[in-house]
Amino acid sequence: PEEWSTDPDKFDFRAAFYTEDENGNIVPAETQLQALVPLLSRIWLGGVGVMLAYGVISWLRLKRWLRFAVPDGDAWICDGLVQPCVAGFLRPRIYLPPGLSEAQRRHIVCHERQHIRRRDHILKALSWLAVCLHWYHPWVWAFHSVLAGLIEEACDDSAVAALGEDERAGYAESLLALSSKKRALSPSPLAFSENDTKGRIKRILRRRRPRPLFSALC
C-alpha cells in the first residue's frame, strides 16, 4: 500500500509480539525480563531467609550460652566466654569472661558501657537487617564492616577519654591480653564483641592528647 513507506526516516522499527491465551484472547507476549522476575524474586527471598535464619539461630545459641552467666557488679561473668560482649536489646548487658584482672575489667566495662550509652546495639541490628535485605550487594557488606569498625573506634575514644589519658597504655594492654586468647564462642552478628584488635591498639597508641579547646567543643 502507498502508506507503507520505505523511507528509513518514516519507518517505525519497533515491534510488538502478541500471543493467544487459553481463552482465545490476544494478549501481549511475556518478555524475557518478565519471565525472570519470579525466579529472581525467589532467589532474593531465599537469600533473605538464609541470612535471617543465620542471625536468629546464632542469637539464640548465644543467649542459650549466656543464660549460665552470673551477676558480678555491673557486669555478668560467663564461664567459657573468651571475648567480652554486649547482648540484649531492651535491657543490654555486659558479659565478661572469667579471670580478668581488676584493670582489665575496668577497661573493658568502660568500653562496653560506651556501646550501651550510644545505643550501638540497636544500630548494629539495623545494619544487619540491611545486610539481610541486600545480601547480594557487596557495597552493603562493605558498609556493614566499615560501620562496625567505626563504632569500635568511637567507643575506644570515648573509653580512653572517660578513663583518662594516663590509662591509654593500660587500656591497649587489656585489649592485647584479650586478643591473645583463643576464641571459643563465636558471637552473634547482633551482639557486640571485640574485633580487629591489632588495628585498634595501633590507633589507640598513636592517638594524641586532644587540645583543650577541642575537648571543650566536644
matplotlib code that plots the C-alpha trace (Angstrom):
import matplotlib.pyplot as plt

x = [0.0, 1.0, 1.0, 3.8, 6.8, 10.2, 11.8, 14.0, 13.1, 9.4, 9.7, 9.0, 11.4, 9.6, 7.9, 5.2, 4.7, 1.3, 0.2, -3.2, -4.1, -6.2, -9.4, -8.6, -7.8, -4.9, -2.6, 1.0, 3.6, 5.7, 9.2, 12.3, 12.7, 9.2, 9.8, 12.9, 11.2, 9.5, 12.8, 14.9, 12.3, 12.5, 16.3, 16.2, 13.6, 15.7, 18.8, 16.9, 15.6, 19.0, 20.5, 17.7, 17.8, 21.6, 21.1, 18.3, 19.9, 23.3, 21.5, 19.5, 22.7, 24.4, 21.5, 21.4, 25.1, 24.8, 21.9, 24.6, 26.2, 26.2, 26.0, 29.1, 28.6, 27.7, 28.5, 27.9, 30.5, 30.0, 32.2, 33.6, 33.2, 36.6, 35.7, 33.6, 30.4, 27.2, 24.0, 20.3, 18.1, 15.7, 18.0, 21.5, 24.0, 27.8, 29.2, 32.8, 35.0, 36.3, 39.8, 40.1, 42.4, 40.9, 42.5, 41.3, 37.8, 37.7, 38.9, 36.6, 33.5, 34.2, 34.4, 31.2, 29.3, 30.0, 28.3, 25.2, 25.2, 25.5, 22.7, 25.1, 23.3, 20.3, 22.4, 24.1, 20.8, 19.6, 22.8, 22.4, 18.8, 20.1, 22.6, 19.8, 17.6, 20.5, 22.7, 23.5, 25.1, 28.8, 28.7, 26.2, 28.5, 31.4, 29.2, 28.4, 32.0, 33.2, 30.4, 31.4, 35.0, 33.9, 31.7, 34.6, 36.9, 34.4, 33.9, 37.7, 38.0, 35.1, 36.5, 40.0, 38.5, 36.5, 39.4, 41.9, 44.9, 47.1, 45.1, 45.7, 48.6, 46.9, 43.7, 45.7, 47.3, 43.9, 42.8, 46.0, 45.6, 42.1, 43.0, 45.7, 43.1, 41.7, 38.1, 35.8, 32.4, 31.5, 29.2, 26.0, 26.2, 23.6, 25.9, 29.0, 32.3, 35.9, 37.4, 40.3, 42.2, 45.6, 44.4, 42.6, 45.7, 47.8, 45.3, 45.0, 48.7, 49.0, 46.2, 47.2, 46.0, 43.2, 43.7, 41.8, 39.7, 38.8, 37.8, 35.7, 33.8, 33.1]
y = [0.0, 3.6, 4.4, 1.8, 4.0, 2.5, 5.8, 5.0, 8.3, 7.4, 3.7, 2.5, -0.3, -1.1, -4.5, -5.8, -9.5, -11.0, -14.4, -16.2, -17.3, -20.4, -18.5, -17.3, -13.8, -11.9, -10.6, -9.1, -11.8, -12.0, -10.6, -12.4, -9.9, -10.5, -14.3, -13.9, -11.7, -14.6, -16.6, -13.7, -12.9, -16.5, -16.3, -13.0, -14.3, -17.4, -15.4, -13.2, -16.3, -17.8, -14.6, -14.0, -17.7, -17.4, -14.3, -15.7, -19.1, -17.6, -15.2, -18.0, -20.1, -17.1, -16.4, -20.1, -19.9, -16.7, -18.0, -19.6, -16.2, -14.9, -11.2, -9.5, -5.9, -4.0, -6.9, -10.6, -13.4, -16.2, -19.3, -20.4, -17.0, -15.7, -12.4, -9.8, -8.7, -6.7, -8.7, -7.7, -5.0, -3.7, -4.4, -4.8, -6.4, -6.6, -10.1, -10.8, -13.9, -15.1, -14.5, -10.8, -8.6, -5.6, -3.2, -5.3, -5.5, -1.7, -1.0, -3.5, -2.5, 1.2, 0.3, -1.8, 1.0, 3.3, 0.8, 0.8, 4.6, 5.2, 2.7, 0.8, -2.5, -1.0, 0.5, -2.8, -4.7, -2.2, -2.6, -6.4, -6.1, -4.1, -6.8, -9.4, -7.5, -6.6, -9.7, -9.7, -6.3, -6.2, -2.5, -3.2, -5.8, -3.3, -0.7, -3.2, -4.0, -0.3, 0.7, -2.0, -0.7, 2.9, 2.0, 0.3, 3.2, 5.7, 3.6, 3.3, 7.1, 7.6, 4.9, 6.5, 9.9, 8.6, 6.6, 9.4, 9.7, 8.1, 4.8, 4.7, 2.3, 0.1, 0.1, -1.1, -3.8, -5.0, -5.3, -7.2, -9.6, -10.5, -10.9, -13.4, -15.9, -18.4, -17.7, -20.5, -19.0, -17.1, -14.2, -13.5, -10.8, -9.0, -8.9, -6.7, -8.4, -7.2, -7.4, -6.0, -5.7, -5.2, -2.2, -0.7, -1.0, 0.8, 3.5, 4.0, 4.2, 6.7, 8.8, 12.2, 14.0, 16.3, 20.0, 21.8, 23.9, 20.8, 19.0, 21.9, 21.9, 18.2]
z = [0.0, -0.6, 3.2, 3.7, 3.1, 2.7, 3.8, 6.9, 8.5, 8.4, 9.2, 12.7, 13.7, 16.9, 17.0, 19.3, 19.9, 20.9, 21.8, 22.2, 25.7, 26.5, 26.1, 22.6, 23.7, 22.0, 24.7, 24.7, 24.9, 28.0, 27.7, 28.8, 31.8, 32.9, 32.8, 35.0, 37.7, 39.5, 39.5, 40.8, 43.4, 44.7, 44.8, 46.7, 49.2, 49.7, 50.4, 52.9, 54.6, 55.0, 56.4, 58.8, 59.9, 60.5, 62.6, 64.7, 65.2, 66.2, 68.5, 70.2, 70.6, 72.2, 74.5, 75.5, 76.4, 78.3, 80.5, 82.7, 83.4, 87.0, 88.0, 89.2, 89.9, 86.8, 84.5, 84.1, 84.2, 81.8, 82.1, 78.7, 77.1, 75.8, 74.3, 76.2, 74.5, 74.9, 74.3, 74.6, 73.0, 75.6, 78.5, 77.1, 79.5, 79.6, 79.6, 80.6, 80.5, 83.9, 85.1, 84.2, 86.3, 88.1, 85.5, 82.5, 84.0, 84.5, 80.9, 79.2, 81.2, 80.4, 76.7, 76.7, 78.6, 75.7, 73.4, 75.6, 76.1, 72.3, 71.5, 69.3, 69.8, 68.0, 65.2, 64.6, 64.5, 61.8, 59.9, 59.9, 58.8, 55.8, 55.0, 55.2, 52.7, 50.4, 50.8, 47.1, 47.1, 48.0, 49.0, 51.7, 53.2, 53.0, 54.7, 57.5, 58.0, 58.0, 60.3, 62.8, 62.8, 63.2, 66.1, 67.9, 67.2, 68.6, 71.7, 72.2, 72.0, 74.5, 76.9, 76.9, 77.5, 80.4, 81.9, 81.4, 79.1, 81.7, 81.2, 77.5, 77.5, 80.1, 78.0, 75.0, 77.0, 78.2, 74.5, 73.6, 76.5, 75.4, 71.8, 72.6, 73.9, 71.5, 70.6, 71.9, 71.2, 68.0, 68.9, 67.1, 64.4, 66.6, 69.6, 70.1, 70.5, 70.1, 66.6, 64.7, 68.0, 66.3, 64.3, 67.3, 69.5, 67.0, 66.6, 70.4, 70.9, 68.1, 69.4, 70.5, 73.6, 72.5, 72.7, 75.5, 73.0, 71.0, 74.2, 75.3, 72.0, 72.1]

ax = plt.figure().add_subplot(projection="3d")
ax.plot(x, y, z, "-o")
ax.set_aspect("equal")
plt.show()
